[in-house]
Amino acid sequence: MTFIKNIYAWVVIARSNFASSAGSWLSLALWGFIFLCFCGGLIRTLVAGRDLKKTKPLSMPAPDRDESQHAAESLSEAIRINSVTGNKEGIGQMNDFLRTRYPGVFEHLNLMPSPKGSLLLRWRGPRDGSRLPVMFCGHLDVVPAGEGWQENPFSGRTDADGYIIGRGAIDCKNVVIGLFEAVDSLIKEGYTPSRDIYLSFGHDEETGGAEGAAKMAESFERRGVRFEAIIDEGGYITTDHFGRTGFPAALIGLGEKGCSYFKITAEAAAGHSSVPPRHTAVGVLAEAICRIEAAPPKARLLDAIDEHIRLSMPAMRFFQRFAVSNLPFSEPLMFRIFRNNPSVNALFRTTLACTQVKGSDTPNVLPGRAECIVSARILQGDTPESIKKYIESLTDDLSCTVESVLEIPASDIADTKSEAYKTIATVIGDVFPGVACIPGIQPITTDSRHYGKLCDNIFKFMPFVLGSELYRGMHGAGERIHKDSLAVGVDLYKRLIKAF
Ligand SMILES: [Zn+2]
């Protein structure tokens, strides 16, 4: 019996010894594997950062003095016209100004029928119709001046450093003037385009373009006109991509997010604020807003955004680059790292922001209803309906309703492998050798979304050089553009027209 017990004890001890030694080997192998993966990730991160050393700050080409001066004076004059959306007189003055400033353009190009205030011009190419036309877009209206200006926002003044200041300087009278100067100059050179070139300028872009671009799009659709490419405002040539000074990049929008507004209404008993119920309408609404902020729609990586962030890697900080260079394994880490960077976070998900809140008009009266507007910027893959359902799912146990006020779906995404994209990239490369062309999707809407049915290749790109700080001046106080940047824009528009 003792012998059997001894054998059993020996077996138990042997098995436990084997398990412990195998266990430590397994654990060592696992840690070794993790260490190797980490080293691999580190090497990938360092390699991805090497391109930063090769990158040079943007060197601006020397502009033609006379052309540059003419363009600067034209933009100053255009800014002096107060063409805030809805100001019919100002919009009319913009039309008149362009006619008198560029008589050659109006002589050579066909003025096409367009809604009152908008402007549509066609520059005829060969009549064999073998090549689809290309359209360049902009808009004649501007947003109101708003607050915070240190000077008259419609002065069009040029300061001592060469900046032309005023509302519309980069949104988007620069585009309008840039295109007119380019076409005017090409006409004077005796150039004729190799296909039809359209110039289209809406008069109500800042309020959605329903009366301008939307109507022009309907007219094209009725006539069965299709376009090879459409180039509208949007991306630009930045001098400091990802905030990295000295890392220039041409940001080319391939599409735009949709825009929807949802009204959330909470209801509760109205009455005197001295005897409030446990939950007031404002309290319920606040709970709904907190839930929406705490649970943003799920992040995901679209192909176009994947390309954007991979090309942006050299400009990123180390940890950002670590997360991006090790995709797809590091995707959750990447979403987490960029969660506090609003402009990058917006590339990964539909964003929701509460913008307008309404409660009681009187301090001591409980409102029977409280309302807010949630502004949603809808990423491709989501729809206004799916986002409405999502908000409802977050608030379904609260006494509130969700109503859709505006529904603009996300646009299609243009192809970076298309000839049109390659043409734009080539032109940029000719003027700025070595500067990366980085595609992306923009969070704001433009007039060209109305042309979605007419063209597969709509690009949001204005060929002006702007630092990110200048770009943030759009719709804000102190909007400005440097006259050399305007001159570069004219040159690039000329080259683009020739290249197409
Ligand atoms: Zn604009």
Residues whose N, C-alpha, C, O or C-beta is under 5 A from the ligand:
A	BS01	ZN	D171 C172 E233
